[in-house]
Amino acid sequence: MDKPNLQSLAAGRCTDARSLSALSEGDIGAYLSVLPGWSFEQGEIVKTFKFANYYETLTFVNATAWISHRQDHHPDLSVHFNRCRVAYSTHAIHGISTNDFICAAKIETLFAA
């Protein structure tokens, strides 16, 4: 595996999950190193995003939903007044795939603008 970077991941496109293999712990660590604040917990990659209020939280949720729809890869979201926990895994392979990191990178780029 080449060393990933945020820009190349965010430019990626999710593929049919049934054609993917679960990533090794080493590969997961390499991908996490380019995603600030993300961690590997209980078989998922997760991050909690914090906001000033409920409106900003829901705006983020809607943007995340749009990304998920376009990529056909959907996270589990836990939505609260001023935060949203995002958790990705690839259920079809019972593990973590590149699709999870592509979508996480796309979400991270929401904050780059």
C-alpha distance (Angstrom), angle and dihedral (degrees) to the residues before:
residue distance angle dihedral
M1 . . .
D2 3.80 . .
K3 3.79 115.8 .
P4 3.81 105.7 -87.9
N5 3.78 124.8 -134.9
L6 3.78 131.7 -164.8
Q7 3.80 95.6 -111.4
S8 3.80 95.9 51.3
L9 3.81 91.6 46.3
A10 3.81 92.4 48.8
A11 3.80 90.2 49.7
G12 3.80 90.5 52.5
R13 3.76 127.8 101.6
C14 3.79 125.8 -136.4
T15 3.79 117.2 -115.3
D16 3.78 132.9 -155.0
A17 3.79 102.9 -62.1
R18 3.80 92.4 -143.2
S19 3.81 88.4 67.1
L20 3.81 93.4 54.8
S21 3.78 132.9 87.6
A22 3.77 125.5 -139.3
L23 3.80 112.4 -98.3
S24 3.79 121.5 -116.5
E25 3.79 120.6 -114.2
G26 3.80 88.5 -106.0
D27 3.79 92.4 54.3
I28 3.81 91.0 45.8
G29 3.81 89.1 53.5
A30 3.80 91.9 49.6
Y31 3.80 92.0 51.6
L32 3.82 92.7 44.9
S33 3.80 89.7 54.3
V34 3.82 89.9 70.3
L35 3.81 96.1 44.2
P36 3.81 109.6 76.8
G37 3.79 114.0 -138.4
W38 3.80 96.8 4.6
S39 3.80 120.0 125.0
F40 3.80 139.7 -179.7
E41 3.81 111.3 -113.6
Q42 3.79 129.4 165.8
G43 3.79 94.5 -20.5
E44 3.81 96.7 -44.8
I45 3.77 137.8 90.2
V46 3.79 108.1 -124.8
K47 3.77 143.6 -179.1
T48 3.78 133.7 172.4
F49 3.80 114.4 -141.4
K50 3.82 117.4 -157.0
F51 3.80 127.1 -149.1
A52 3.79 140.0 -179.4
N53 3.79 96.0 -114.2
Y54 3.79 147.6 -11.6
Y55 3.80 94.2 -83.9
E56 3.81 92.0 57.9
T57 3.80 90.5 45.6
L58 3.80 92.1 53.2
T59 3.80 91.5 45.4
F60 3.80 87.9 56.2
V61 3.82 91.1 46.8
N62 3.81 90.7 52.4
A63 3.80 92.3 48.5
T64 3.80 89.7 48.6
A65 3.81 90.2 49.6
W66 3.81 90.5 52.1
I67 3.82 91.5 51.2
S68 3.80 90.8 46.7
H69 3.79 92.5 50.2
R70 3.81 92.9 48.9
Q71 3.82 91.5 49.2
D72 3.83 95.4 38.2
H73 3.80 88.0 -132.6
H74 3.78 117.5 112.8
P75 3.81 132.3 -162.8
D76 3.76 129.3 -149.6
L77 3.80 107.5 -108.9
S78 3.77 128.1 -159.1
V79 3.81 107.2 -164.7
H80 3.81 124.5 -161.6
F81 3.80 135.7 164.1
N82 3.81 96.9 -82.9
R83 3.80 105.1 7.0
C84 3.77 144.1 46.9
R85 3.79 126.3 -157.1
V86 3.81 112.9 -148.9
A87 3.81 119.4 -161.4
Y88 3.79 125.2 -176.8
S89 3.78 131.6 -170.5
T90 3.78 132.3 144.4
H91 3.78 106.1 -114.9
A92 3.81 94.1 -171.8
I93 3.81 91.0 65.6
H94 3.82 98.5 28.5
G95 3.79 92.0 -123.5
I96 3.78 147.2 56.5
S97 3.81 119.6 -57.6
T98 3.77 137.3 179.9
N99 3.82 87.3 -97.2
D100 3.81 88.9 68.6
F101 3.79 91.9 54.0
I102 3.81 94.1 43.8
C103 3.80 90.6 56.0
A104 3.82 93.3 42.8
A105 3.82 89.2 52.7
K106 3.80 91.6 49.3
I107 3.81 89.2 53.2
E108 3.81 91.0 48.6
T109 3.81 90.6 54.5
L110 3.82 89.1 59.8
F111 3.81 85.6 76.4
A112 3.80 95.9 47.0
A113 3.78 94.3 73.8
